Amino acid sequence: MSAPPNPPAHDTAQEPFLGTTKRLPEFNLTNKVVLVSGAARGLGLTQAEALLEAGATVYALDRLPEPSPEFHIIAERASKELGTSLSYREIDVRDVDKLNAIVEEIGSKHGRLDGLIAAAGIQQETTALEYTAEDANRMFSVNITGVFMTAQAVAKQMIKFGNGGSIVLIASMSGTVANRGLICSAYNASKAGVMQLARNLASEWGEYNIRVNTISPGYIVTAMVEELFKQYPERREDWPKQNMLQRLSKPGEYRGAAVFLISDASSFMTGSDLRMDGGHSAW
């Protein structure tokens, strides 16, 4: 039996594999325009970088007047190395009129809008007996209503351009289970609301070829969590013991999930939750 023919040689200097259709084309996001809320830093920014590496043009939305220093490094890399762009828009997702104006401006500029990762959210640890209505309403207004209005603004543009798209809402394992030793009833309730919101948006927008899914992360070591460990040092030891992998996750471990759900690799997936918690809630 003769040997199989050698694959054709590729000139990687002229057309690198990264961000092209050379490998796993269903993951390719070239010419796609994607918004990421809560992307000035942390998980949102990490996922935005993954989308850039897959070829997408990315807009980061966040309430901070200025994004983190890392943001500018990634934006420069996007322009110089990846042939795409990362742009920033300051917006509090509770300002619905401004939110819609920004999303419409982006859609009109490109003549399309293909994806959204809604990662904007807040957290507050307070016992249920001490939680005020004001604090609870603030939590829900950002984590549920803000996410809802962001998804709605993006969906309107997707419907206008008629290309469909993919919307990903960042939920949490805390939307499924109560966290042992973490006092955050309002936060957990908000993330359960995000999961149910996604299922209902998926049911309404499927006819427009708009998919809506959630990602439910487990504990992630971010700068904010590191500060929390200073206040509650026992959690650094206790939390890893609560999942099957016996460790905490890093923001980079959710990069692939972002690209998978925004891209055509998940083209028949909607109304679903992608739970990535190290087996925490599978005990």
Protein Blocks (a to p, Z undefined) as FASTA:
>chain_A
ZZddddddddfklmcfehpakbokllpcghiacddehilgcjllmmmmmmmmnopacddd
dfbfbdcfklmmmmmmmmmmnopacddddddfklmmlmmmmmmmmmmmnopafbdcdfbd
cdddddfklpcfklmmmmmmmmmmmmmmmmmmmmmmmmmnongpaddddddfklmbcceh
iacfklmmmmmmmmmmmmmmmmmmmmnopacddddddddddfklmmmmmmmmmlmmmmmm
mpmnopacdfklmmmmmmmmmmmmlmmgghiacddehhmmmZZ
